[in-house]
Amino acid sequence: MPKISAIAVAFCLLAGLAAAQIPTKGNVFFGYSYFNTNVSTLNRGSLNGWEGSLEGKVFPGVGVVADVRGSYGSLNFPYACPVQLPPCLPPPAAGVSLHNVLFGPRFSLSVRKFRPFAEFEFGVGHINANANGSDTSFATAFGGGLDYRLMRVIAWRFQGDYVQTRFFGATQSNFQLSTGIVLRF
């Protein structure tokens, strides 16, 4: 419970900063996301999903971003064989849904049609692994990307993030790649 309280306080502080510096520009992003994770502890797994974000500029080159991500697929989890003669077959892969809600600063620079950016975000992650249980934990992400302007208000984004979660009492090191459309205002 203290983690959730800390996240709520941080969110309120960021919202207060954003309100004090009313953004005059920003963007909305939505696209496909590939998530490579080691949640299952047996091996790395791949999940597919989506990512959406909203960024408001507070200074030129500095924005505050709210990011929501959903990833879905199947992962193998550890199992114990019952006391019986071999062979012991592992259970089928479990369906997994993983969601992250993250907030933080984004630093960017526009160069002609390109806008590279770097970001650091923190927030909360939730996993539902069906029969293997569910868990909620603190999550962080840092990474960056590149927006390529197609038209004045439309761009295409390529983004990569290192995402760290702490599900089921263990730390996971994850990598996420996203691409999709950016609407700039």
N, C-alpha and C positions, 0 to 999 in steps of 0.2 A: 504494500500500500504506500510506503514512503516514496517509491519510484514514481508512481502515478501522480502523487502530490507534487513532486519536483518537476515533472513534465508539465503539469498544469500551471505551476508558477512561471516556468520558463516561457510557456506559450503566452501567458498574460503579459509578461515583460516584452516579448517580441511584438505582440499586438499593440501594446502601448507605444513602442518605438515607431511602429509603422503608422499609427494614427497621428503621432506628433509630427511626422514628416510625410504628409499626404503624397502618395506616389502620383506622379504625373504621367509616367510611362510604365509599361510592363508587358507581360505576355502570358498566354495560356498555352500549355503543351498537352497533347494526348497522343499516345502511340503504343506500339508493341514493345514488350520487354522479355528478354531472356535472362533467367536467374540461375546461376550455377552455385550450388550450396552443399555443405557437408552436415546438414541437420541430422541425417540418419546415423552418423558415426561409423557405418560400414564402408561407405564409399561416397564419392561426390555424386550428386544427382543434378539433373537439369529440369527446370520448371519453366513454363511459358505463361505469359500473362500480359498485363497492361501497366502503364504508368501515366499519371496525370499530374500536372503541377500548375501553380499560379504564382507568378513573380510580380512584385511591385517594386519599382525603383525608389530608393530613398535618397540617393545621391547619384550623380553620373558614374556609371560603372559599378555601383553597389546596389544590390537588391535584396529583398527578403522574400524567401520562397517557402511555399507550403506544397508538399509533395505526398501523393497517395499512390501506393503500388499494390498490385495483386498478382500473385503467381500461383499456378496450379499444375498438378501432375501427380506422378506416383514415385515413391521412394521405398527402398528396402530398409527395414529397421531390424535391430538385433532380436534374436529369438533364442529360446532355450528348448532343447529337445526334451520331451517327456521321457521318463524312465521306461524305455522299451528298446527292443533290438533295432539295429540299423536296418534299413536306411531311414534317416531322419530328414525329411524334406522341409525346406524353409517355407514359411507362409508366403502367399503372393504379396507383391508390392502394395503398400497402403496408399490410398488416395490422400493427397495433401493439398491444403489451401493455406497460403501464407500472405499476410497483409502487413504493410508498413505504412505508418503515417509519420512524416518527418517535417521538421521546420529548421530554417537556418539561413545564413547569409550566402549570397552568390556574387562573385566578382567577375566582371566581364569587360571586354574591350571590343569596340566595333572597328573593323578594318575592311573597308569597301563592302563586299557582299558577305563577309565572314564575321561572326561574333563568337570567338572562343570564350569559355567561361570555366571557372573553378568554383566549387561549392563545398560546404561542410554543413551537414544536417544531423539533427538528433531528434528522437521521438520514441515511438512505441511500435513494437511488432507483435503480431499474433499469429500462431500456427494452429491449425486443426489437422491432426494426423489420424482422424477417425478412431479405430480401435486402439491406437497407440497413445491417445490422449491429445490434449490441447494445452497451450501455454502462452502466456503473454510476458514480454520482457522489454527492457530498454534496448533501443537500437540506434546505431550511428551509421552515417554514410559520408564518405568523402570521395570526390572525383571531379569530373569535368566533362566538357563536351564542346561541340561546335555547332552553331546555327548557320545555315547557308540561306541567305535571302533569295527567295524565288520571285516575289513581288514586294511592293512597299509594305504590306501588312501580313505577308505569309512567308514563312521560312521552313526549312527542313532541319531537324535536329538529329545528331549522332551523339550519344552520351554513354559514358562508362563510369561506374561507381563501385568502390569497395564498400560492402555493407557488413557490419558486424552485429550479430544478435547473440542472445544468451538463453536459448531455449533449453528446457529440461535440465537445468543446472550445468550446462556446458557452453563454452563460447564457440560460435560458428563464424568462420571466415568465408564470406560469400562474394561473388562478383556478379554484377548486373550490367547488361548492355541494353540500351533502349534506342529506338528510333521512331520518328513520327513527325507530325505537323505542328507548327508553332504559329499561333495567331498573335500578332503584335498590336498593341494599342498605345 
